[in-house]
């Protein structure tokens, strides 16, 4: 099973390497990373190209700035995996087995266990393309809209019962402006566990 990991990249020089390295550290190797450079004005495009030259599982796509939804849609068009997931360029996976152990089958919505972010979802590529599940441009909370439309067509859900995605919040290129902390998103219980350490 090949997994496509789509990462919109915009001015993320400080964090992009940690994001990509957390994927490369996975023992599961059948994946591709699509780095969609959305018109960055810092060193992010160069970092993307360097990774693409070093590892043939990494593809860099350069485009004019069009926003997160547009960058994700470009990644969806180029993805060649059987399943697709997303990451933000300033986040990373803390668990080296994040791609490995998907367990348990149940109705997550009924159980109240499904968050509305796209980061921690692994969605079958054929489901996305068959139902034209692309991101709407120019709206806030595009994740919520996309998840809602995806759930209309999804017939089955599985989950990995362990926190692994670290959400970085509050830096200058993030959508939020609060003081920066590290957050761990536990998709199963739909909670955010706040860490006490602060970014330097």
N, C-alpha and C positions, 0 to 999 in steps of 0.2 A: 504494500500500500504506500503510494507516494503522497507526501503532504506538501502543499504549497503554502508558504508563510509570507504574507504580503505585509510590507512595512512602508508606509508613506514616510518620506524623509524630508524634513524641512529644518534647516539651520540647527542641526543637532550634533555639532562637533564634539561637545563635551560628553555626550551619552551614547552615541551611536555604536562605538566599538564594544561597549559593555553589552548592549542589546544583541548585537550579532554574535559576539563570543559566547553568550549564554545559550544560543541555539547550537553553535558549533560544538559545544561541550556535551551535547546529547549523545548517548550511546546508540540511539536510533539514527541511522544515517540516510534513510531513503526520503529525503526532503529536498526542496528547493527554496531558496530565499529570494524574494523579489523586492529589491530595494528601489522604490519609485521616488526618485529625486524630484520634488515638486518645486523646481526653480529656486533651490537654496542659494544664498548669497555668501555663505561661509565656506569652510573646507569640507562640508558634507559630501559634495559630489566627488571630490578626490578620494575620500575615504571609501565611498561606495565602489568606485572604480578599482581601488586597490584590492578590496575583498573579492570582487568579481574576477580579477586577474589571478588571485591566489587559489580560488576554489571554484571548480566548474559547476557546483550546485548553486552558486550565487549569480543572480542576473541583475544588472543595473539598468534602469530605464530613466532617462533624463527627459523632463517635460517642462513646459512653462507652468508657472504657478497657477493652480486652479482650485486649491483647497483639498482637504482630507478626503472628501467623498470622491472627487475626481481622480485623485491618486489611487484610491482603493479600486475604483472602477477600471483604471488602466491595468492594475495588477490582476484583477479578475479576468480581463481579456487575455492576458499573457500567460496565466497560470496553466501548468501542464499536469498538476497533481490530481490524484483521485479525490482528495479532500483539501479543503482550504481553511486556513485560520489567519488571524490578523495579530499584529503587534503594533504598538506605538514606538516611534524611534527613540524615545527617552526612557522606555521601560525595559525590563529584562525578566528572564525566568530564573528563579532561585533554586529550583529543583532540577538536578541533572537528568531525572527520569520523566520530565514533563510530557514527553511524546510517547511514553511507553505503555503505561498501564491504565487503560480505560476500562472501568468496571461498573457493574450494576446497570440494569435497565429498569426504568420506571417513568411515570408521567411527572416530569419535573415541575410543570406549571401547577398541577393540582397539589403537589407537595410544597409549593412555595419556594422552590430551590433554584430558580433560574434568574440570573442577573440580566440586565439589558445592555451590557457592553459586548462588543464583538471580539475583544481580545482573547477571551477564554473559550471560544467556540471553535469546534472543528466540524465543518459543514461539507457534505458531499458536493463535489464540483458539479455533477450532473443536475443536482437539485437546483443549484444557483442558476445555471444556464437554461435549464428547461423552463423555469418560471420567471426568467428575466429579473433576477434578484440583484439589481445593481443599486448603488447608493444615490439618493436624491441629492442634487447639488443645491447649495445656497440655503440650507436649513440648519437650525441648531438641533442637537440631539439626534443626529442622523443614525447613530447606533440603535436607538430605541425604535425608530421607524423601520430600520432594516430587520431587526430581530422580530418585530411584530409580523412583518410580511413573510419572513422565512417560516415562522411557526405555523402559518396557515397551511403550508404544504408539507411540512415535516411529519413523518409518520412514526418515528421512533427516536428516543433520546437515550444516550448513555452518558455517564459522567466518571470523572477521575476524582476520587474522594480524598484530595490532598491539596492544600494551598501551594501554588508555585509561581504565580504571576505577581511581579512587583511593579506597582504603579507609582511613578514618580510625579509628584504634584507640586505646583507652585513656583516653578522656575520661570525665567523670562519668556521662554518660547512655548510654555504650556498654556492651555486654555484658562487655567485658574491662576490666581495671583496671590494666594495665601503663602505663608512662610513654608519653605520647602521641607518636606518630610518624606520618608519612604513609607509606602503603604503596600500591604500584601492583600491581594484580592482572593478570597476563598469563594469560588464560584458556586460550590455546592450549597453553602449556607447563606450565600448572598450577603456577606458581611465584609467589612474592611477592618483589618487588624492593624492598628497604628503602631509603628515602631517608635522607639524613643530616640534613636540616633538621628542627628540632623546631617544633611549634606554639607560638605565643606565649601 
